[in-house]
């Protein structure tokens, strides 16, 4: 593979192969956030398919031309000597080879041409479901029709594995994908990608005003574009957002703005230009060639691109360091696709990007140390952060008020996850207040008091839990030190519904360091010369740490103490 070796990309490909091995009725899906290298996962998956059977034929399918061109280019670069085909009316080619990249609208009636293919990899896999947003029922029918006409199994890759009004696309009757093979969008994994320098840190700063969405009409589950245009495309609102953006974006290099509709898009671009910021509107009726506009944007002719939704997928400019959201939505897919435009990292030259430390230094010294998000539409507050978006599964009863999913730091104005203990930007320590909840009961008052005592006994028993716990999975990550203390290793054990955490203070002094070395030595399977002395070194050789099948855990209060391990 010509790609930088990234552990999660190979893990994802391995997970796909394990899922496919379970039977032809298993149709797995991989969730990879924008910027994590979905194309590399596709190539690694093809490589494993070819390794398992050199005579295999693979079809890569998508509905977006720009995405297909990226996939085709990567496959050609990584599979030298293997015939690669490209099939699509809008792609200038209709060739079918051992590996073929094809556009769905050109092949959905010609399933017979791919009758001898062994596996189909569907990029932007959320498009195989009917969405109330921009995925039409016609496109939905194309995928269904094509897949029902071939014998090959199929796997999907997407950054957004959910759709509005339904929930996760791999759950529910009639779902084309029915198995989650690998999910990098889950909070701990997403955070690990940021901590290890694979995704950019994003800071959503709270804005001075939010667009008022309380009285907006809803059509098909999302806000009415017409109603948003009538009520929110106002000169005073646009000017306020533009002027605030200019203030906070003065040190930012490349800005990307999302507007309500074409007219709003034009109005916002004009407002930026009128205030000395070079901007251009990009939408379906733009006279300029999109490729030329993007190239001019890369080269610095424009500081800001203003789009409706045209640049939410298949648009790759890693240097974007400011996202301006002026388009309210209830759609989790649109929300995540918008934020995803800022997730790609930029590495400054001269650093070893094969190490975590090198990548983080390369990012810190690049033209894009992080990405700032100015959300005038209130989408983050409404739908959640990019690594913990609020998903409502169809047919599940949920209260509208599920509590805060984000909160604003009073010191720097950055919006954090609702469970954050410290601000991700300035390290401000949030104050947590214990909430008291009243639970309704049909029992009389005295009996209810008795029941409360019984519940208390159960809780006390759980809090003093001690026993062997079967381990399903283990994750290692860097835990930042507080108040000047060194970082440590956070070990997260998954045991059924339990999450058990353990901290290994390898960079501390005294007894803590002694304990950490003993912990690692007990699990170490590598050469003595590679024995890690720092958190960074540990994460680089974590694959040489033996993973226990069971741990002896004792809980007292909030935390567990790990007493022993069985391998």
Secondary structure, DSSP 8 states (H G I E B T S, - for coil): --S---HHHHHHHHHHHHHHTT-TT--EEEE--TTS-HHHHHHHHHHHHHHH-TT--EEEEES-HHHHHHHHHHHHHHSTTS-EEEEEGGGTEE---SEEEEEHHHHTT-GGGGTT--EEEEESGGGGS--SSS--HHHHHHHHHHHHT---EEEEEES--EETTTEETTSSTT-S--EEEEES-SHHHHHHHHHTTSS--EEEE--S-----TT--EETTEE-HHHHHHHH--HHHHHHHHHHHHHHTTT-S-EEEE-SSHHHHHHHHHHHHHTT--EEEESTT-SS-HHHHHHHHHTTS-SEEEESSTTSSS---TT--EEEE------HHHHHHHHHTT------TTS-TTSHHHHHHHHHTSS-S-EEEEETT-HHHHH--TTS-----TT----S----SEEE-TTT-EEEETT-SB-TTT--B------------SS-HHHHHHHHHHHHHHHHHHHT-EEEEE-SEEEEEEE--STT---EEEEEEEETTEEEEEEE-TTS-HHHHHHHHHHHHHHB-S-GGG---SHHHHHHTGGGB---SEEEEEEETTEEEEEEEE-
